Amino acid sequence: MRITALRQDLTEDVLKLMDLGAPYVKARTSSDYWLYARLFASTCPVAIVEEVVAGAVIAMRSQENPEQIYIQDVVTHPGYRGKGIASALVDVVRRRGQELGCRLIYLTSEPDNTAACAAWKSMGFTNGPGDYLIDGVAITKDFKGPGKDRAIFELLLS
Ligand SMILES: CC(C)(COP(=O)(O)OP(=O)(O)OC[C@H]1O[C@@H](n2cnc3c(N)ncnc32)[C@H](O)[C@@H]1OP(=O)(O)O)[C@@H](O)C(=O)NCCC(=O)NCCS
């Protein structure tokens, strides 16, 4: 596996990869990926396996709180799941966060995305407290707007 920062020439393949993250991830537009490659490449690692774009993370450092990095999307190609790709990509973001002096990486999952919740926990993220529990996962009500309850996961950086 090769991991590279998101580049303009990878954006169309990353968009197609994100489509494979349905129903939990929805691909954004070409212009969005252009912007991520242009402004946030060092926190948007892409995994390439056998010349296939097999995984990608889209994350950005907050301007409001520069000690925080928000992971917007994580997708591994269905044919390559369970092989440590998401872990390796999140690790790149973690190391970049440490270089930048950040203290926290956080992300959200939909309450029923049990695979993702298990993945974040195994990577060392912590969850909760929230407003209610589903299968032991703390969910915060309306976190992303009315009716958009989310599980919030945080990883403290040393
Ligand atoms: C969630 C997702 C990104 C995980 O990617 P992945 O490359 O398969 O994950 P990894 O192989 O790096 O696994 C990381 C850890 O999560 C665990 N994990 C991964 N998938 C799992 C599953 N379906 N059930 C339980 N645990 C799982 C692994 O066992 C591993 O833990 P370990 O290191 O203790 O063994 C992938 O399933 C995916 O793309 N899903 C669709 C899109 C999505 O839901 N994205 C997240 C939106 S919030």
The ligand as an ORCA input file, in Angstrom:
! r2SCAN-3c Opt
* xyz 0 1
  C     -15.545      1.998      8.411
  C     -14.488      1.704      7.339
  C     -13.900      3.032      6.861
  C     -13.376      0.834      7.963
  O     -12.346      0.701      7.000
  P     -11.313     -0.530      7.000
  O     -10.182     -0.168      6.108
  O     -12.037     -1.784      6.686
  O     -10.849     -0.560      8.519
  P      -9.522     -1.239      9.071
  O      -9.246     -2.493      8.308
  O      -8.430     -0.222      9.147
  O      -9.983     -1.651     10.517
  C      -9.731     -0.822     11.621
  C     -10.301     -1.500     12.836
  O     -11.716     -1.500     12.754
  C     -12.225     -2.802     12.897
  N     -13.312     -2.982     11.943
  C     -13.311     -2.621     10.638
  N     -14.477     -2.992     10.066
  C     -15.196     -3.605     11.045
  C     -16.474     -4.214     11.057
  N     -17.236     -4.295      9.949
  N     -16.919     -4.738     12.240
  C     -16.153     -4.673     13.349
  N     -14.915     -4.102     13.397
  C     -14.450     -3.587     12.242
  C     -11.081     -3.705     12.484
  O     -11.225     -4.986     13.107
  C      -9.874     -2.963     12.965
  O      -9.641     -3.220     14.339
  P      -8.318     -3.997     14.830
  O      -7.158     -3.168     14.326
  O      -8.479     -3.951     16.313
  O      -8.407     -5.326     14.188
  C     -15.090      0.914      6.137
  O     -15.860     -0.153      6.643
  C     -15.956      1.742      5.199
  O     -15.456      2.353      4.255
  N     -17.285      1.762      5.455
  C     -18.221      2.513      4.599
  C     -18.091      3.995      4.761
  C     -18.245      4.414      6.204
  O     -19.137      3.979      6.917
  N     -17.349      5.341      6.627
  C     -17.400      5.910      7.942
  C     -18.393      7.003      7.985
  S     -18.461      7.734      9.588
*
